[in-house]
Amino acid sequence: MSKKMKSNLLLLLTTVIWGTAFVAQKSGADIGNFTFGGIRTFIGGLVLIPVILLMNGGKKESSAKTDGKMNLIGGVACGVALFIASTLQQFGVSMTSVSKSGFLTTLYVVFVPLISIFLRKKIRPVMWLC
């Protein structure tokens, strides 16, 4: 199987997982939005542990010297942003249909280039075509 075919199949798998997640989120609202979010984050963390170990090659320390304080600040900032975003999305999914929430979530494809205009970022013509 060619590399391009593998890439396309992985993209298709990602799309299927991403699309079915909305149905799971809607069902998960029955146990509570924060409970569902906590369980989902915990499972995601467990899944990432072997990935981190594989990518790190079993090394306990990184070869590059890192600033622990900056890593902590960055990790907390990213964690807070992800918590707010996923919680708002979970509450939104629980208040509307799965199809509407999926549609609204995919609007970022339209809004990101529009916001880029206000931030004075150059957008390539192919992006507008896409």
Secondary structure as GFF3:
##gff-version 3
##sequence-region A 1 130
A	DSSP	alpha_helix	3	28	.	.	.	ID=ss1
A	DSSP	three_ten_helix	29	31	.	.	.	ID=ss2
A	DSSP	alpha_helix	33	56	.	.	.	ID=ss3
A	DSSP	alpha_helix	68	95	.	.	.	ID=ss4
A	DSSP	alpha_helix	98	106	.	.	.	ID=ss5
A	DSSP	alpha_helix	108	118	.	.	.	ID=ss6
A	DSSP	alpha_helix	125	129	.	.	.	ID=ss7
###
